[in-house]
Amino acid sequence: MRQIAYPFRIDSGGRTAGAGEEEHIRQLIEQLLFTSPGERVNRPTFGSGLMQLVFAPNSGEVATATEYIVQGALQQWLSDLIHVEAVQVESVDATLRITVQYRVLRNQERKTAQFSRQV
């Protein structure tokens, strides 16, 4: 089943671009990670607040707290699609790197997705 691709765009046929289920789940995770709470009008609590932590001091405690915040957001918003097994967050210079290990509930397939943002 095809889902709407993220970011939203028009494909070469002039229709809304689509994504397969696996890619759609990865795109949902990316949306959640890089959306700040309050950014969505009709869902003010949607997001992880991850981008606000980019400028926090780089320490083991902050990294651990960030991992828990991300894991909590993933479980809150995507628990009907995935089971989060591990989250790793790294802040190196001006780049934020997130690795999410999860299991797709529909087929029990394990996946690892990596995301990064330069700020």
C-alpha positions in Angstrom: 0.0 0.0 0.0 1.4 3.4 -1.0 1.4 6.3 1.5 2.0 10.0 0.9 5.7 10.8 0.8 7.5 13.2 3.2 8.3 15.9 2.5 5.2 16.4 0.4 5.9 16.8 -3.3 4.5 16.2 -6.7 5.9 13.3 -8.7 6.9 13.3 -12.4 3.3 12.2 -13.3 1.8 15.3 -11.7 0.4 13.4 -8.7 1.2 13.4 -5.0 4.4 11.5 -4.5 4.1 8.2 -2.7 6.2 6.0 -0.5 6.1 2.3 0.3 5.3 1.2 3.8 8.9 0.8 5.1 9.9 4.2 3.7 6.7 5.8 5.0 7.5 4.6 8.6 11.0 6.0 8.3 9.6 9.3 7.1 7.2 9.4 10.0 10.1 8.9 12.4 12.0 11.7 10.8 9.0 14.0 11.0 8.5 13.3 14.6 12.2 13.8 15.5 12.6 17.1 13.8 9.3 18.7 14.7 9.2 20.8 17.8 6.1 20.7 20.1 3.8 23.6 19.3 4.9 23.6 15.6 1.8 21.8 14.4 -1.5 23.8 14.7 -3.9 20.9 15.3 -1.4 18.7 17.2 0.4 21.1 19.6 2.1 18.2 21.5 3.4 16.4 18.4 7.2 16.3 18.2 10.2 15.5 20.2 11.8 18.8 21.0 15.1 17.4 19.8 16.1 20.5 17.9 15.9 22.6 21.0 18.6 20.4 22.6 21.1 21.0 19.9 22.6 24.0 21.8 22.6 22.3 25.2 26.0 21.5 26.7 27.4 18.3 25.2 27.6 15.8 28.1 26.7 12.2 28.9 23.8 13.3 31.0 22.3 15.5 28.3 22.8 12.7 25.7 21.0 10.2 27.9 18.2 12.5 28.7 17.8 13.3 25.0 17.6 9.6 24.2 14.8 9.1 26.7 12.9 12.1 25.4 13.2 10.8 21.8 12.2 7.3 22.8 9.2 8.6 24.7 8.0 10.7 21.7 8.4 7.7 19.4 6.4 5.5 21.7 3.7 8.1 22.2 3.1 8.9 18.6 4.2 5.8 16.6 3.5 2.9 19.0 0.8 1.5 16.7 3.4 1.1 13.9 6.7 0.3 15.6 8.3 -1.0 18.8 11.4 1.1 19.6 14.3 -1.0 20.7 17.1 1.6 21.1 17.8 5.2 20.4 21.3 6.8 20.2 21.8 10.5 20.0 25.1 12.2 19.2 25.8 15.9 19.0 29.1 16.6 17.1 30.0 20.2 16.4 26.9 21.6 14.6 25.5 18.2 13.5 22.9 16.2 15.4 22.9 12.4 14.6 20.1 10.1 15.7 20.1 6.3 15.3 16.8 4.5 16.0 16.5 0.7 16.1 12.9 -0.5 15.9 10.7 -3.4 15.0 7.8 -2.9 12.5 4.8 -4.4 14.2 3.0 -5.5 11.1 5.7 -8.0 10.0 8.1 -8.0 13.1 11.0 -6.9 10.9 13.9 -5.2 12.6 15.1 -1.9 11.1 17.7 0.7 11.9 17.3 4.3 10.7 19.9 7.1 11.0 19.0 10.7 10.8 21.1 13.9 10.9 20.6 17.6 10.9 23.1 20.4 10.6 22.2 23.4 12.6 
